[in-house]
Amino acid sequence: MSIPLVSLASFRSLAGDGLNGRLESLLEQKDFTDVVLFSDAAGGRMALLLVGPGQRYADLGAVSGLEVQGLRPLCAFHLNGDGTDTSLLRESLDARERYLAECEHRMAEVGQGLSEREAQLEQREQQLLSKEREFFLRSGELTRQGDAAERGGRLA
């Protein structure tokens, strides 16, 4: 899954006050090409990861499927982009569209899986009800047969 590129203003907004101080000091270093914002599912824990030559990960493609201590990539900011380069904006929009399409596809797969599971559960419930009915019918017949045999034994 690709990581959407966002503007610096959007990145700062998503990172929040807790990481903005760290982000500012990183932006002064400029020994990287991208900063990736990682987050947990609830957005309670966040972290920054530098990407580029000389860093642990050389490009965003290497980070896209990464999960670190329950944190996954949320978005990235490209250091050389100042938001005015239309090719970068187009690339960012394309990446965001791909990301949304991938999310929609995964949601559809999960929904399909849940529908199939629900159908299987309903089928198992019907089988169980059928077996339960058969059991009670047989136990009722056995009781009636036992009663009849007992009555027949008293008559003899």
LOZAFI-654062 format. One line per 2 residues: number of its first residue (from 1); their letters; for each residue x, z, y of N, C-alpha, C. Coordinates in Angstrom, 3 decimals. Atoms other than C-alpha are relative to their C-alpha. Layout:
NUM	a	X/Z/Y/X/Z/Y/X/Z/Y  ...
This chain:
1	ms	0.856/0.000/-1.160/0.000/0.000/0.000/0.906/0.000/1.226  -0.818/0.087/-1.204/1.419/-0.908/3.416/-0.367/1.111/0.981
3	ip	0.195/-1.057/-0.998/1.825/1.606/6.213/-0.335/-0.669/1.325  0.362/0.626/-1.283/0.017/0.683/9.436/0.942/0.424/1.127
5	lv	-0.802/-0.271/-1.191/2.169/0.409/12.568/-0.940/0.294/1.152  0.820/-0.361/-1.154/0.746/2.081/15.645/0.898/0.111/1.220
7	sl	-0.753/-0.164/-1.237/1.782/2.360/19.260/0.550/1.418/0.090  -0.584/-1.324/-0.170/3.892/5.294/20.401/-1.057/1.004/0.464
9	as	1.051/-0.907/-0.483/0.902/6.784/22.243/-0.913/0.435/-1.147  0.837/-0.339/1.158/-1.246/6.616/19.098/0.749/0.900/-0.969
11	fr	-0.814/-0.801/0.906/1.607/8.010/17.024/0.090/1.439/0.491  -0.078/-1.350/-0.568/2.031/10.958/19.400/-1.321/0.744/-0.155
13	sl	1.320/-0.611/0.120/-1.703/11.605/19.336/-0.246/0.478/-1.433  0.198/-0.367/1.402/-1.789/11.627/15.538/0.947/1.118/-0.430
15	ag	-0.991/-1.016/0.380/1.372/13.740/15.235/-0.369/1.370/0.542  0.420/-1.278/-0.570/-0.037/16.418/17.518/1.142/0.751/0.660
17	dg	-0.970/-0.793/-0.763/1.716/19.044/19.590/1.106/0.557/-0.881  -0.981/-0.613/0.890/3.475/20.547/16.587/1.199/-0.879/-0.294
19	ln	-1.098/0.909/0.325/5.585/17.450/15.910/0.516/-0.789/1.200  -0.411/0.818/-1.144/5.822/15.894/19.375/1.361/0.404/0.563
21	gr	-1.322/-0.432/-0.454/8.845/18.002/20.375/1.091/-0.582/-0.871  -0.963/0.579/0.961/10.676/16.907/17.250/0.084/-1.505/0.185
23	le	0.034/1.450/-0.201/9.609/13.299/17.862/0.814/-0.390/1.229  -0.743/0.309/-1.224/11.023/13.342/21.394/1.503/0.066/-0.237
25	sl	-1.442/-0.108/0.269/14.428/14.548/20.177/0.471/-1.126/-0.930  -0.356/1.115/0.886/14.411/11.885/17.436/0.095/-1.313/0.768
27	le	-0.004/1.248/-0.772/13.606/9.124/19.918/1.262/-0.150/0.844  -1.246/0.054/-0.763/16.758/10.013/21.883/1.171/-0.451/-0.870
29	qk	-1.100/0.343/0.906/18.958/9.465/18.795/0.108/-1.509/-0.213  0.078/1.453/0.200/17.896/5.864/18.117/0.908/-0.528/-1.122
31	df	-0.780/0.474/1.143/19.801/5.655/14.800/-0.910/-0.366/-1.177  0.992/0.375/0.994/16.725/4.399/12.949/-0.865/-1.107/0.592
33	td	0.884/1.071/-0.485/14.150/1.618/13.203/-1.457/0.433/0.047  1.395/-0.419/0.083/10.912/3.388/12.280/-0.090/1.508/-0.226
35	vv	0.338/-1.396/0.290/9.392/6.857/12.237/-1.333/-0.039/-0.729  1.221/-0.033/0.802/6.787/7.521/9.555/-0.604/1.398/0.088
37	lf	0.734/-1.260/-0.032/4.158/10.226/9.938/-0.634/0.217/-1.371  0.571/-0.372/1.290/3.300/11.925/6.656/-1.035/1.090/0.232
39	sd	1.049/-1.004/-0.135/0.168/14.034/6.195/-0.597/0.299/-1.365  0.767/-0.293/1.204/-1.739/15.831/3.474/-1.416/-0.531/0.203
41	aa	1.350/0.572/-0.067/-5.324/14.801/2.731/-0.846/0.642/1.091  0.810/-0.706/-0.998/-6.790/17.431/5.062/0.572/-0.109/1.405
43	gg	-0.630/0.100/-1.308/-4.352/16.765/7.896/0.568/1.323/0.495  -0.500/-1.310/-0.393/-3.202/20.367/7.912/1.519/0.088/0.032
45	rm	-1.465/0.012/0.044/0.426/19.670/7.038/0.475/-1.404/0.341  -0.534/1.295/-0.408/2.450/16.883/8.649/1.512/0.071/0.059
47	al	-1.456/0.090/-0.070/6.038/15.689/8.632/0.388/-1.385/0.493  -0.540/1.272/-0.479/8.184/12.940/10.127/1.137/-0.430/-0.911
49	ll	-1.080/0.556/0.806/10.527/10.651/8.198/0.585/-1.182/0.745  -0.686/1.105/-0.655/13.130/8.352/9.722/0.294/-1.085/-1.022
51	vg	-0.241/1.144/0.868/13.512/4.869/8.245/0.914/-0.967/0.737  -0.883/0.997/-0.596/16.253/2.319/8.864/1.372/0.035/-0.635
53	pg	-1.374/0.008/0.527/19.877/1.447/8.146/0.669/1.354/0.245  -0.656/-1.298/-0.111/21.876/4.586/7.485/-0.903/1.170/-0.356
55	qr	0.938/-1.048/0.399/18.762/6.564/6.559/-0.216/-0.076/-1.508  0.266/-0.016/1.444/17.603/7.470/3.052/-0.813/-1.223/-0.427
57	ya	0.821/1.176/0.279/15.006/4.668/3.189/0.296/-1.046/1.063  -0.436/1.049/-0.917/16.091/1.367/4.731/-1.157/-0.722/0.677
59	dl	1.133/0.711/-0.610/12.643/-0.143/5.351/-1.320/0.658/-0.384  1.322/-0.605/0.226/8.948/0.728/5.447/-0.542/-0.299/-1.392
61	ga	0.475/0.344/1.340/8.296/-1.056/2.144/0.405/1.026/-1.040  -0.488/-1.003/0.948/10.360/1.568/0.333/-0.750/1.315/0.123
63	vs	0.691/-1.261/-0.263/8.253/4.359/1.837/-1.498/-0.092/-0.296  1.457/0.184/0.040/4.770/2.871/1.416/-0.705/0.747/-1.123
65	gl	0.669/-0.703/1.097/3.947/4.418/-1.979/0.521/1.403/-0.223  -0.682/-1.279/0.155/5.985/7.568/-1.476/-0.952/1.178/0.217
67	ev	0.711/-1.265/-0.214/4.521/11.066/-1.855/1.034/1.107/-0.073  -0.978/-1.085/-0.073/6.585/14.087/-0.820/-0.745/1.307/0.179
69	qg	0.635/-1.319/-0.030/5.294/17.575/-1.603/-1.468/-0.084/0.420  1.425/0.155/-0.282/1.683/16.369/-1.447/-0.309/-0.725/1.292
71	lr	0.194/0.734/-1.247/2.206/14.451/1.803/0.183/-1.490/-0.259  -0.061/1.455/0.143/1.597/10.707/2.018/0.120/-0.643/1.375
73	pl	-0.146/0.680/-1.294/2.449/8.171/4.739/-1.352/-0.306/0.635  1.229/0.242/-0.746/-0.275/7.956/7.374/0.149/-1.225/0.890
75	ca	-0.259/1.125/-0.891/1.226/5.544/9.913/1.471/0.032/0.380  -1.388/0.085/-0.428/4.514/4.442/11.424/0.068/-0.532/1.419
77	fh	-0.295/0.519/-1.329/5.980/3.731/14.822/1.322/-0.742/-0.091  -1.209/0.812/0.009/8.545/0.943/15.219/0.746/0.254/1.306
79	ln	-0.763/-0.421/-1.161/11.295/2.077/17.607/0.202/-1.121/1.018  -0.289/1.081/-0.935/12.050/-1.335/19.126/-1.252/-0.577/0.642
81	gd	1.229/0.532/-0.577/8.407/-2.116/19.840/-0.474/0.875/1.139  0.501/-0.776/-1.134/7.160/-1.078/23.253/-1.485/-0.228/0.229
83	gt	1.437/0.232/-0.109/3.607/-2.253/22.662/-0.344/-1.272/0.750  0.301/1.229/-0.746/3.971/-5.429/24.742/0.286/-1.247/-0.819
85	dt	-0.333/1.143/0.846/5.336/-7.690/22.004/-1.226/-0.375/-0.829  1.238/0.385/0.691/2.294/-9.604/20.761/0.227/-0.239/-1.477
87	sl	-0.247/0.199/1.435/3.958/-10.502/17.448/-0.003/1.337/-0.729  0.026/-1.322/0.608/4.481/-6.800/16.757/-1.427/0.531/-0.072
89	lr	1.400/-0.426/0.023/0.885/-6.068/17.719/-0.768/-0.719/-1.092  0.674/0.783/1.047/-0.307/-8.872/15.431/0.392/0.519/-1.375
91	es	-0.489/-0.537/1.273/1.873/-7.533/12.632/-0.639/1.355/-0.287  0.619/-1.307/0.154/0.500/-4.050/13.220/-1.465/-0.132/-0.390
93	ld	1.413/0.208/0.337/-3.088/-5.276/13.175/-0.150/-0.515/-1.421  0.055/0.522/1.370/-2.431/-7.251/10.001/0.261/1.106/-1.015
95	ar	-0.323/-1.105/0.910/-0.856/-4.196/8.362/-1.166/0.973/-0.089  1.145/-0.911/-0.006/-3.789/-2.031/9.409/-1.176/-0.599/-0.758
97	er	1.080/0.659/0.738/-6.277/-4.605/8.081/0.271/0.029/-1.501  -0.352/-0.057/1.426/-4.401/-4.766/4.757/-0.215/1.411/-0.534
99	yl	0.155/-1.390/0.408/-4.363/-0.984/4.606/-1.480/0.335/-0.208  1.439/-0.258/0.128/-8.121/-0.787/5.215/-0.588/-0.732/-1.198
101	ae	0.494/0.764/1.153/-8.781/-3.533/2.653/0.412/0.678/-1.306  -0.460/-0.695/1.199/-6.675/-1.665/0.100/-0.797/1.283/-0.226
103	ce	0.804/-1.232/0.112/-8.543/1.576/0.836/-1.417/-0.319/-0.474  1.348/0.396/0.412/-11.910/-0.180/0.524/-0.014/-0.403/-1.463
105	hr	-0.089/0.433/1.399/-10.795/-1.739/-2.766/0.112/1.216/-0.928  -0.139/-1.209/0.822/-9.693/1.646/-4.133/-1.299/0.782/-0.051
107	ma	1.285/-0.714/-0.033/-12.976/3.228/-3.012/-1.018/-0.702/-0.888  0.925/0.750/0.849/-14.921/0.444/-4.731/0.310/0.246/-1.470
109	ev	-0.384/-0.272/1.390/-12.934/0.996/-7.931/-0.438/1.391/-0.430  0.403/-1.377/0.312/-13.577/4.733/-7.800/-1.518/0.076/-0.140
111	gq	1.462/0.025/0.077/-17.285/4.130/-7.114/-0.491/-0.630/-1.285  0.372/0.663/1.254/-17.504/1.731/-10.045/0.263/0.926/-1.181
113	gl	-0.324/-0.934/1.079/-15.781/4.262/-12.275/-1.009/1.137/-0.084  1.005/-1.074/-0.009/-18.210/6.982/-11.192/-1.346/-0.494/-0.510
115	se	1.265/0.561/0.488/-21.202/4.711/-11.834/0.031/-0.154/-1.514  -0.130/0.157/1.450/-19.914/3.913/-15.313/-0.041/1.352/-0.699
117	re	-0.008/-1.336/0.592/-19.275/7.576/-16.023/-1.396/0.608/0.010  1.361/-0.513/-0.096/-22.774/8.495/-14.818/-0.889/-0.644/-1.065
119	aq	0.790/0.697/1.022/-24.291/5.847/-17.116/0.325/0.538/-1.393  -0.395/-0.555/1.295/-22.300/7.207/-20.057/-0.592/1.394/-0.201
121	le	0.579/-1.347/0.101/-23.455/10.744/-19.302/-1.497/-0.055/-0.264  1.439/0.142/0.236/-27.093/9.638/-19.119/-0.272/-0.428/-1.435
123	qr	0.165/0.452/1.378/-26.706/7.855/-22.452/0.236/1.166/-0.966  -0.262/-1.161/0.860/-25.181/10.971/-24.032/-1.124/1.022/0.087
125	eq	1.123/-0.921/-0.156/-27.992/13.112/-22.582/-1.194/-0.475/-0.821  1.112/0.550/0.775/-30.585/10.790/-24.137/0.231/0.184/-1.495
127	ql	-0.315/-0.196/1.412/-28.810/10.949/-27.495/-0.178/1.460/-0.399  0.133/-1.428/0.277/-28.687/14.726/-27.309/-1.467/0.413/-0.048
129	ls	1.426/-0.317/0.009/-32.387/14.966/-26.416/-0.668/-0.527/-1.259  0.568/0.585/1.211/-33.236/12.666/-29.302/0.357/0.847/-1.225
131	ke	-0.424/-0.833/1.129/-31.204/14.758/-31.742/-0.692/1.361/0.037  0.680/-1.273/-0.152/-32.775/17.916/-30.355/-1.448/-0.114/-0.470
133	re	1.390/0.224/0.451/-36.286/16.497/-30.874/-0.066/-0.110/-1.518  -0.037/0.158/1.455/-35.397/15.460/-34.440/0.211/1.353/-0.682
135	ff	-0.274/-1.313/0.575/-34.031/18.928/-35.136/-1.254/0.862/-0.005  1.185/-0.843/-0.076/-37.161/20.680/-33.923/-1.126/-0.554/-0.860
137	lr	1.010/0.575/0.881/-39.397/18.231/-35.760/0.289/0.368/-1.451  -0.354/-0.336/1.376/-37.474/18.801/-38.992/-0.169/1.495/-0.268
139	sg	0.134/-1.447/0.233/-37.373/22.561/-38.536/-1.470/0.383/-0.054  1.440/-0.250/0.069/-41.115/22.509/-37.863/-0.559/-0.446/-1.330
141	el	0.471/0.479/1.304/-41.689/20.448/-41.018/0.456/0.936/-1.098  -0.507/-0.920/1.020/-39.490/22.768/-43.050/-0.792/1.302/0.013
143	tr	0.790/-1.223/-0.107/-41.418/25.742/-41.751/-1.369/-0.219/-0.623  1.327/0.290/0.580/-44.708/24.062/-42.613/0.098/-0.159/-1.514
145	qg	-0.167/0.159/1.442/-43.381/23.094/-46.039/0.212/1.352/-0.681  -0.224/-1.352/0.547/-42.171/26.631/-46.598/-1.279/0.793/-0.018
147	da	1.284/-0.681/-0.048/-45.546/27.996/-45.535/-0.908/-0.525/-1.099  0.864/0.592/1.036/-47.331/25.540/-47.840/0.453/0.438/-1.383
149	ae	-0.508/-0.403/1.303/-45.062/26.423/-50.756/-0.330/1.472/-0.246  0.309/-1.410/0.135/-45.614/30.113/-50.109/-1.476/0.193/-0.303
151	rg	1.443/-0.089/0.263/-49.393/29.631/-49.990/-0.322/-0.508/-1.403  0.224/0.546/1.325/-49.242/27.489/-53.116/0.449/0.970/-1.083
153	gr	-0.511/-0.976/0.956/-47.235/30.175/-54.901/-0.967/1.157/-0.147  0.965/-1.099/0.057/-49.855/32.805/-54.053/-1.262/-0.440/-0.749
155	la	1.189/0.491/0.665/-52.634/30.593/-55.387/0.173/-0.046/-1.497  -0.217/0.152/1.424/-51.047/30.215/-58.766/-0.021/1.281/-0.714
